[in-house]
């Protein structure tokens, strides 16, 4: 059905109008949730799955008992006592669609600048790679991945190979899913306060020089991912998580390209300038932002404290984000990987002390003001699907 809409102003100035079955339309006749250069702005794309999904992300509902939006971290993996699909496999990504249309995963760069889907810098935990854990992806050319197979959570070797970024983009196109891209930059390995590998990237040893190297590795990943998505006509399927300001991105990516992209600013735990960082993205990012990842750790976190800004008092940072933008905050509710606890990029295992890090406590997260509308980037989309159901049943 073709629908024609005519809006006439008479002694007024129409900013937006909400049309049932269409959505919120701006003065120029586009989707008011998106920047004019983005694919989803054009109402001709309003029925496309990608537009529907991003609209769902950008329109949290406070009228429900819970409206948690789940981003499947590394897909749906590790179930069935660890015998399920391995993380970051084709099977894990495709099966996640049972619970959500939003994926999230880590992107890393090889020595020859290929973008690999991987949580770890090392290959041995994740696959049948025969070399040591000290062989890091950023020091290896992509050819080393040829023939390797991913391990399941129970360490059995699966039939699934490593994926490159272009492979995951193909899955998005085939399955009509979207992806929040979590770029992992190159880092030094520090053990007990001492650098033991890749020390050119150690900020304690090399200060701003190391910080610039880290940033440039991140920006190289961003530029390459954008290029791959453009070649596949798939930019609209992506939102890039970023710990950097809009101005920092603009130094590496042209403004016309930035206008076509979506972003999710990441407010890292213990960031002291979190309000200024958030305000910068509100000012410069505007409708290019889908949500703000507010990575608080526990109830004592400054992000969850009440504060006053410009004469207005807010319950916490989540409330501030919603009042200023109408968007969701986000959190990574880190669940344990196994009996060893959680694992770092360098495959160092640690057991969380839950008093200090309560993000794995589903019910506590739901008590946080504005927590019930967060984007939860989770290894267990099935659990969060149940939490949503429970809170919506009890609210009726």
C-alpha positions as CSV (number, residue, x, y, z in Angstrom):
1,X,0.0,0.0,0.0
2,X,1.3,3.5,-0.9
3,X,0.3,6.1,1.6
4,X,0.6,9.9,0.9
5,X,0.6,12.3,3.7
6,X,0.3,16.1,3.4
7,X,1.0,18.4,6.4
8,X,0.0,22.0,6.2
9,X,1.1,24.7,8.7
10,X,-1.3,27.4,9.6
11,X,0.0,30.0,12.1
12,X,2.2,27.3,13.5
13,X,5.5,25.4,13.0
14,X,5.2,21.6,12.9
15,X,8.3,20.0,14.4
16,X,7.1,16.4,14.6
17,X,3.9,14.5,14.2
18,X,3.1,11.0,15.3
19,X,1.2,9.0,12.7
20,X,-0.2,5.5,13.6
21,X,1.4,2.8,11.6
22,X,4.2,5.2,10.4
23,X,5.8,6.6,13.5
24,X,7.2,10.0,14.4
25,X,7.6,12.2,11.3
26,X,9.7,15.4,11.3
27,X,9.1,18.7,9.5
28,X,10.8,17.5,6.4
29,X,8.8,14.3,6.1
30,X,11.4,11.9,7.5
31,X,11.6,9.5,10.4
32,X,12.3,11.9,13.3
33,X,14.3,9.3,15.3
34,X,17.2,9.4,12.8
35,X,19.6,11.8,11.3
36,X,18.5,12.8,7.7
37,X,21.5,11.1,6.1
38,X,20.8,7.7,7.7
39,X,19.0,4.9,5.8
40,X,16.2,4.7,8.4
41,X,15.3,8.4,8.0
42,X,13.6,7.8,4.7
43,X,10.0,6.7,5.2
44,X,10.3,4.4,2.2
45,X,12.4,2.2,4.5
46,X,10.0,2.3,7.3
47,X,8.8,-1.3,6.9
48,X,12.4,-2.7,6.5
49,X,13.4,-5.0,9.4
50,X,16.5,-2.9,10.1
51,X,14.4,0.3,10.6
52,X,11.9,-1.6,12.8
53,X,14.7,-2.9,15.0
54,X,16.5,0.4,15.5
55,X,13.1,2.1,16.2
56,X,12.5,-0.5,18.9
57,X,15.9,0.3,20.4
58,X,15.4,4.0,20.3
59,X,11.8,4.0,21.7
60,X,11.9,2.5,25.3
61,X,8.5,2.0,26.9
62,X,8.1,3.1,30.5
63,X,4.5,1.9,30.6
64,X,5.5,-1.8,30.7
65,X,6.7,-3.7,33.8
66,X,10.0,-4.2,31.9
67,X,11.2,-3.2,28.5
68,X,14.7,-4.5,28.5
69,X,16.3,-4.6,25.1
70,X,18.7,-7.5,24.8
71,X,21.9,-7.5,22.7
72,X,23.2,-11.1,22.3
73,X,26.9,-10.9,23.3
74,X,28.8,-13.3,21.0
75,X,25.4,-14.8,20.0
76,X,23.6,-17.5,21.9
77,X,26.2,-19.9,23.0
78,X,27.5,-22.2,25.8
79,X,24.1,-23.7,26.8
80,X,23.4,-27.4,27.3
81,X,26.2,-27.7,30.0
82,X,28.6,-26.1,27.6
83,X,27.8,-28.4,24.7
84,X,25.9,-25.7,22.8
85,X,27.3,-23.6,20.0
86,X,30.7,-22.0,20.5
87,X,30.8,-18.2,21.0
88,X,31.0,-16.1,17.9
89,X,30.0,-18.9,15.6
90,X,27.5,-18.9,12.8
91,X,25.3,-21.2,14.8
92,X,25.5,-18.9,17.9
93,X,24.6,-15.8,16.0
94,X,21.7,-17.3,14.0
95,X,20.2,-19.0,17.1
96,X,20.2,-15.8,19.1
97,X,17.4,-14.6,16.9
98,X,15.0,-16.8,19.0
99,X,15.4,-14.1,21.7
100,X,16.5,-10.9,20.0
101,X,17.3,-9.3,16.6
102,X,20.2,-7.4,18.1
103,X,23.7,-8.9,18.2
104,X,26.9,-7.6,19.9
105,X,30.4,-8.9,19.6
106,X,34.1,-8.0,19.8
107,X,36.1,-7.1,16.7
108,X,39.9,-7.5,16.7
109,X,42.6,-6.7,14.1
110,X,45.2,-9.1,12.8
111,X,48.7,-8.0,11.8
112,X,47.6,-7.8,8.2
113,X,44.6,-5.6,9.1
114,X,41.8,-8.3,8.8
115,X,38.9,-7.8,11.2
116,X,38.3,-11.0,13.2
117,X,35.3,-11.8,15.4
118,X,37.0,-12.7,18.7
119,X,36.8,-12.0,22.4
120,X,40.4,-13.0,23.1
121,X,43.7,-11.7,21.8
122,X,44.9,-15.3,22.0
123,X,43.6,-18.2,19.9
124,X,44.1,-21.3,22.2
125,X,41.1,-20.9,24.5
126,X,38.7,-20.3,21.7
127,X,39.9,-22.8,19.1
128,X,42.1,-25.8,18.3
129,X,45.1,-23.5,17.7
130,X,48.2,-25.5,18.7
131,X,50.4,-22.6,19.7
132,X,50.8,-20.9,23.1
133,X,48.5,-18.3,24.6
134,X,51.2,-15.7,24.1
135,X,50.6,-15.8,20.3
136,X,48.3,-12.7,20.0
137,X,46.0,-12.0,17.1
138,X,47.5,-8.5,16.5
139,X,50.9,-10.1,15.9
140,X,49.7,-12.8,13.5
141,X,48.6,-12.6,9.9
142,X,45.0,-13.7,9.2
143,X,46.2,-16.8,7.3
144,X,46.9,-18.5,10.6
145,X,43.1,-18.8,11.1
146,X,42.7,-21.0,8.1
147,X,41.5,-24.5,9.1
148,X,41.0,-23.6,12.8
149,X,37.8,-24.6,14.5
150,X,36.1,-22.9,17.4
151,X,35.8,-24.6,20.8
152,X,32.5,-25.0,22.7
153,X,32.2,-23.8,26.2
154,X,33.0,-27.3,27.5
155,X,36.3,-27.1,25.4
156,X,35.1,-29.7,22.8
157,X,36.2,-28.6,19.2
158,X,33.2,-27.8,17.0
159,X,32.7,-27.7,13.3
160,X,32.6,-23.9,13.2
161,X,35.5,-21.8,11.9
162,X,36.5,-18.3,13.0
163,X,34.5,-15.6,11.4
164,X,35.8,-12.4,9.8
165,X,33.8,-9.2,10.1
166,X,32.5,-9.5,6.5
167,X,31.1,-13.0,7.3
168,X,29.1,-11.5,10.2
169,X,27.8,-8.7,8.0
170,X,26.6,-11.4,5.6
171,X,24.7,-13.0,8.5
172,X,23.1,-9.7,9.3
173,X,21.9,-9.3,5.7
174,X,20.6,-12.8,5.5
175,X,18.8,-12.9,8.9
176,X,17.7,-9.3,9.0
177,X,19.5,-8.6,12.3
178,X,21.6,-5.6,13.5
179,X,24.9,-5.4,15.3
180,X,26.4,-3.2,18.0
181,X,30.1,-3.3,17.2
182,X,32.5,-3.5,20.1
183,X,36.0,-2.7,18.8
184,X,38.9,-4.1,20.8
185,X,42.0,-2.0,20.4
186,X,45.6,-3.2,20.7
187,X,46.8,-3.1,24.3
188,X,49.9,-4.0,26.4
189,X,49.7,-7.0,28.7
190,X,50.3,-6.0,32.3
191,X,50.6,-8.6,35.1
192,X,50.8,-7.5,38.7
193,X,51.6,-4.0,37.6
194,X,54.4,-5.0,35.3
195,X,54.2,-5.0,31.5
196,X,55.1,-8.4,30.1
197,X,54.1,-8.0,26.4
198,X,53.4,-5.4,23.8
199,X,54.9,-2.7,26.0
200,X,54.8,0.0,23.4
201,X,51.1,0.3,24.2
202,X,51.7,0.6,28.0
203,X,50.4,4.0,29.0
204,X,52.3,3.9,32.3
205,X,55.6,3.5,30.5
206,X,54.9,5.6,27.4
207,X,52.1,8.0,28.4
208,X,50.5,9.9,25.5
209,X,52.5,8.1,22.9
210,X,51.0,4.8,24.0
211,X,47.5,6.3,24.3
212,X,47.8,7.5,20.7
213,X,48.9,4.1,19.5
214,X,45.9,2.5,21.3
215,X,43.5,5.1,19.8
216,X,44.9,4.7,16.3
217,X,44.5,0.9,16.4
218,X,40.8,1.4,17.4
219,X,40.3,3.9,14.7
220,X,41.8,1.6,12.1
221,X,39.3,-1.1,13.1
222,X,36.5,1.5,12.8
223,X,37.6,2.7,9.3
224,X,38.0,-0.9,8.0
225,X,34.6,-2.0,9.4
226,X,32.9,1.0,7.7
227,X,34.7,0.2,4.4
228,X,33.5,-3.5,4.5
229,X,29.9,-2.5,5.4
230,X,29.8,0.1,2.6
231,X,31.0,-2.4,0.1
232,X,28.1,-4.7,1.1
233,X,25.6,-1.9,1.3
234,X,25.1,-2.7,5.0
235,X,26.0,0.4,7.0
236,X,22.4,0.7,8.3
237,X,22.8,-2.7,10.1
238,X,25.6,-1.4,12.4
239,X,25.9,0.8,15.5
240,X,29.4,1.4,16.7
241,X,30.1,1.4,20.4
242,X,32.7,4.1,21.2
243,X,34.7,5.3,24.3
244,X,35.7,8.3,22.2
245,X,34.1,11.7,21.7
246,X,32.4,12.6,18.5
247,X,35.1,15.1,17.7
248,X,37.8,12.4,18.1
249,X,35.9,10.2,15.6
250,X,35.6,13.1,13.2
251,X,39.4,13.4,13.1
252,X,39.5,9.9,11.5
253,X,36.2,9.5,9.6
254,X,34.7,12.1,7.3
255,X,31.6,14.0,8.4
256,X,29.5,12.8,5.4
257,X,30.2,9.2,6.5
258,X,29.5,9.9,10.2
259,X,26.1,11.2,9.2
260,X,25.2,7.8,7.8
261,X,26.2,5.9,11.0
262,X,24.7,5.0,14.4
263,X,26.7,5.0,17.7
264,X,26.4,3.8,21.2
265,X,28.8,5.9,23.4
266,X,30.4,3.8,26.1
267,X,30.8,5.5,29.5
268,X,33.5,3.3,31.0
269,X,33.4,2.5,34.8
270,X,35.0,5.1,37.0
271,X,35.1,7.7,34.3
272,X,35.3,11.0,36.2
273,X,34.1,13.2,33.4
274,X,31.1,11.1,32.6
275,X,28.6,13.9,32.5
276,X,30.7,16.1,30.2
277,X,31.3,13.0,27.9
278,X,27.6,12.3,27.8
279,X,26.7,16.0,27.2
280,X,29.3,16.1,24.3
281,X,27.5,13.2,22.6
282,X,24.1,14.7,23.2
283,X,25.3,17.9,21.6
284,X,27.3,16.5,18.7
285,X,25.9,13.0,18.2
286,X,22.2,13.8,18.5
287,X,20.0,11.4,16.5
288,X,23.1,9.4,15.5
289,X,23.0,7.8,19.0
290,X,20.9,4.7,19.7
291,X,21.7,4.4,23.4
292,X,24.3,5.2,26.1
293,X,26.1,2.3,27.7
294,X,26.4,3.4,31.4
295,X,28.8,0.9,32.8
296,X,28.1,1.1,36.5
297,X,29.3,-1.7,38.8
298,X,27.4,-1.5,42.1
299,X,24.9,0.6,44.0
300,X,27.8,2.8,45.3
301,X,28.8,3.8,41.8
302,X,28.7,7.5,41.1
303,X,26.6,6.8,37.9
304,X,23.8,5.6,40.2
305,X,23.9,8.5,42.6
306,X,21.5,11.5,42.5
307,X,22.9,14.7,41.2
308,X,21.9,18.2,40.1
309,X,22.9,19.7,36.8
310,X,21.8,23.1,35.5
311,X,19.4,23.4,38.4
312,X,17.6,20.1,37.7
313,X,17.9,17.1,40.0
314,X,18.2,13.6,38.5
315,X,17.9,10.2,40.2
316,X,21.0,8.9,38.4
317,X,22.9,8.9,35.1
318,X,20.3,6.6,33.5
319,X,17.5,9.1,34.4
320,X,19.6,12.0,33.0
321,X,20.1,10.2,29.7
322,X,16.4,9.4,29.3
323,X,15.3,13.0,30.2
324,X,17.8,14.6,27.9
325,X,17.4,12.2,24.9
326,X,14.5,9.8,25.4
327,X,17.0,7.0,24.9
328,X,17.9,3.9,26.9
329,X,21.0,3.5,29.0
330,X,22.9,0.2,28.7
331,X,24.8,-2.3,30.8
332,X,26.9,-5.4,30.3
333,X,25.4,-7.8,32.9
334,X,28.5,-10.0,33.0
335,X,27.7,-13.6,33.7
336,X,30.3,-16.1,34.7
337,X,31.8,-18.1,31.8
338,X,32.4,-21.2,33.9
339,X,33.9,-22.6,37.1
340,X,37.0,-20.4,36.6
341,X,34.9,-17.3,36.6
342,X,35.3,-14.6,33.9
343,X,38.2,-14.2,31.4
344,X,40.1,-11.2,30.1
345,X,41.2,-10.6,26.5
346,X,44.6,-12.0,27.5
347,X,43.0,-15.2,28.9
348,X,43.6,-14.3,32.5
349,X,40.8,-15.8,34.7
350,X,39.3,-14.2,37.7
351,X,36.5,-14.8,40.1
352,X,34.2,-11.7,40.5
353,X,33.6,-10.4,44.0
354,X,29.9,-9.7,43.6
355,X,29.8,-7.0,46.3
356,X,32.0,-4.9,44.0
357,X,30.5,-6.0,40.7
358,X,26.8,-6.7,40.8
359,X,26.1,-6.6,37.1
360,X,25.4,-10.3,37.0
361,X,22.5,-9.9,39.5
362,X,19.5,-9.7,37.2
363,X,17.0,-8.7,39.9
364,X,19.2,-6.0,41.4
365,X,19.6,-4.5,37.9
366,X,15.8,-4.3,37.6
367,X,15.6,-2.3,40.9
368,X,17.9,0.5,39.5
369,X,15.8,3.5,38.5
370,X,15.4,3.4,34.7
371,X,17.1,0.0,34.7
372,X,14.0,-1.7,33.3
373,X,14.5,-0.1,29.9
374,X,18.2,-0.7,29.5
375,X,20.0,-2.3,26.7
376,X,21.4,-5.4,28.3
377,X,24.4,-6.8,26.4
378,X,24.3,-10.3,27.7
379,X,25.8,-13.8,27.1
380,X,22.3,-15.1,28.2
381,X,19.6,-13.5,26.0
382,X,17.4,-16.4,27.0
383,X,17.5,-15.4,30.7
384,X,16.8,-11.8,30.0
385,X,13.9,-12.9,27.8
386,X,12.5,-14.6,30.9
387,X,13.2,-11.6,33.2
388,X,11.2,-9.4,30.8
389,X,8.3,-11.9,30.8
390,X,8.3,-12.2,34.6
391,X,8.2,-8.4,35.2
392,X,5.5,-7.9,32.6
393,X,3.4,-10.7,34.1
394,X,3.7,-9.4,37.6
395,X,2.8,-5.8,36.5
396,X,-0.5,-6.9,35.0
